[in-house]
């Protein structure tokens, strides 16, 4: 039972970790630039293995299923952020990009695996969020994660996020309100099992986008790219 | 960099055009690289998603089928992986990985998760016969040569390194299951996989893989 997470790089690259091991390793990966670099190197030969698989050819319908599935997703074009206005430059972006890729992979793997539990949990969370907002709220789908952005008429807003991996140690998720100015911080949260409501700490105007990034514990004054998921207020 | 981007496989999809294009895309239009396609998918470009499928759908399905040994499950795995790509393309960073690597990572993980859930693990990497309507002649040549390079490199690995890599990648075994199956300590399995992948990388580079 070795506990050095660096031992797990090859197994992780080969998807040979069980769910718990994978989650723990992804937590480590988010903080370990060296692992991220080594993983990128190992992933090349791993991906090459796909070409040696010699499976049959897919039916032509599969392409249509995929395109139709994509069309059915609530999906807006990615917003262009005023990157040069951000306090943090490209250096932070590279590290965060690696972390987000790892988390993104874990997140999506999780989000597809336990839809029933999540639905139950989502219903309870929506109720809680609605109570927090104390008023009629519109729900907007999240792009990049399961869940919704709820915005009340007075601009009070909450995120309900489902199936989000808990933030790695020394990290936090941070929400941002973006409306024609540099993004403004709107609250920190940790994610975790099921669905959880997060009340945003600042109002969300009708033209705004709410975005979530992964930041160091305690949060930051300006977001580190990339955006993990987001929603448009209208 | 990407072999797939420059291979004849990609050529068959030129001529699809996005509905918002005012000028029909000419057949001489420059091919978008795999990386450009993923970045276009991040902008909700359905046509780019279709082109990625045209480039990688066959290898993705072949891989998923090999792992799952079931056509319907393999289709599900590929579809779900491509939808993950559709949703997650915004997190792709070309300085971190080739688009093909990034994309196949989703496919593999989805297939492995499915096979574990189905509890239908294979006892050994299965060899399946190609079926269905095959690729065109040029595509087949490119696909075969790429496949042969990788298969040849795999054969050159010492068996003690090849076995855990194949059982993990094609059969979805976890490292603990590998240790049990191969009757070796977990630490040995870990280091053999690591050394094996490093060696495979060198062998592939020597064979010109990925630089075509």
Interface residues (C-beta under 8 A of the other chain):
Chain A: X1 X2 X7 X8 X9 X10 X11 X13 X14 X15 X16 X17 X18 X21 X36 X40 X41 X42 X43 X44 X45 X46 X47 X48 X49 X50 X51 X52 X53 X54 X55 X56 X57 X58 X59 X60 X62 X63 X65 X66 X67 X69 X70 X71 X73 X75 X76 X77 X78 X94 X97 X98 X100 X101 X104 X105 X108 X109 X112 X113 X143 X144 X226 X227 X228
Chain B: X42 X43 X44 X46 X49 X50 X53 X54 X57 X58 X59 X60 X61 X62 X63 X64 X65 X66 X71 X74 X75 X78 X79 X80 X82 X83 X84 X86 X87 X88 X90 X91 X92 X93 X95 X96 X97 X98 X100 X101 X102 X104 X105 X106 X107 X108 X109 X110 X112 X113 X117 X127 X128 X129 X130 X131 X132 X133 X134 X135 X143 X146 X147 X150 X151 X153 X154 X165 X168 X169 X170 X172 X173 X174 X175 X176 X178 X186 X187 X190 X191 X193 X194 X196 X197 X198 X200 X201 X204 X209 X210
